Amino acid sequence: MYIDLVRIGKNYCVGKHKSRNAISNLSLSISENEIVTVLGQSGCGKSTLLKIIAGIEKPDAGQAYFRGQPITGIAMERGYIYQDYSLFPWLTVRQNIGFGLRNKNIPKHQKKVLIEEYLEKFGLKGAEQLYPRQLSGGMKQRTAIARSFCLKPDLLLLDEPFSALDMMNRHKLQDELLEILKGEKITYVMVTHDIEEAIYLSDRIIVMTPSPGAIQAIIPVSMPRPRTRTSSEFLTMREEIADMFYSKSI
Ligand SMILES: Nc1ncnc2c1ncn2[C@@H]1O[C@H](COP(=O)(O)OP(=O)(O)OP(=O)(O)O)[C@@H](O)[C@H]1O
């Protein structure tokens, strides 16, 4: 498979001789070009799971593989977007988007074309010269995602990218993202708390349980896109996942 997690375990040290078991015996495979969301209560290990795939955290047990090779650290081909956007406050939108390209060995002209492409695709034309403090939450998030797309990663890992946005902005960005993903060869793995968001975007939903983090269910979503949030199929799935989610996690 494209991503393989095999019997992953992860403990964090939380003081002298004390550790917290964040993830236990978790196995999961993800296909190339799949859109996967990871859903679960706060603290169930979603971010840890993403960081292990990104190579930011190392598992204590088991092994994570990307294209059949063990993941041993971070790599440009696996982009990771933090919850807090991590924009550089002293750089403009254009400079933030182009930041990762500095060390890429491609002609200057091509870098400019890429930056233009993603300014356009993420609706940031006209805001190129603004600094992060001058942006709305949605614009910050667009900038952070555009910066990652610009690097043309094979895999993009996003930790609750839309959580700070109001509903209207979140829906808008979800639609834009799906449109952009249609034209890219990219595998997309995203953490969310929002069941509706997971159903709207995903090919598959991974539901996690806490203490320690483990997989409760893997739910394929076969509804054709664009999906209607008010369709009976959508609402039924939302209810089923909510039942599963709350019955186990409380
Ligand atoms: N660096 C760390 N040091 C110690 N404990 C940690 C660390 N990172 C995470 N943990 C613990 O591991 C568990 C899983 O954390 P993680 O951030 O992966 O959960 P999450 O599901 O992403 O949570 P949230 O939805 O609130 O972001 C939690 O109990 C958390 O306190």
The ligand as an ORCA input file, in Angstrom:
! r2SCAN-3c Opt
* xyz 0 1
  N       4.608     15.950     23.433
  C       3.809     15.306     24.281
  N       4.213     15.015     25.534
  C       3.399     14.351     26.385
  N       2.176     13.922     26.095
  C       1.712     14.188     24.852
  C       2.496     14.887     23.874
  N       1.792     14.998     22.743
  C       0.610     14.390     22.990
  N       0.559     13.899     24.237
  C      -0.547     13.144     24.857
  O      -0.874     12.066     24.005
  C      -2.290     11.905     23.901
  C      -2.700     12.051     22.438
  O      -2.432     13.405     22.033
  P      -2.755     13.934     20.549
  O      -2.332     15.348     20.484
  O      -2.199     12.985     19.564
  O      -4.346     13.810     20.563
  P      -5.422     14.452     19.568
  O      -6.459     13.411     19.356
  O      -4.772     15.011     18.372
  O      -5.984     15.637     20.470
  P      -6.686     17.030     20.005
  O      -7.891     16.656     19.217
  O      -7.042     17.673     21.317
  O      -5.674     17.813     19.232
  C      -2.894     12.944     24.836
  O      -3.175     12.309     26.059
  C      -1.811     13.988     24.997
  O      -1.874     14.597     26.255
*
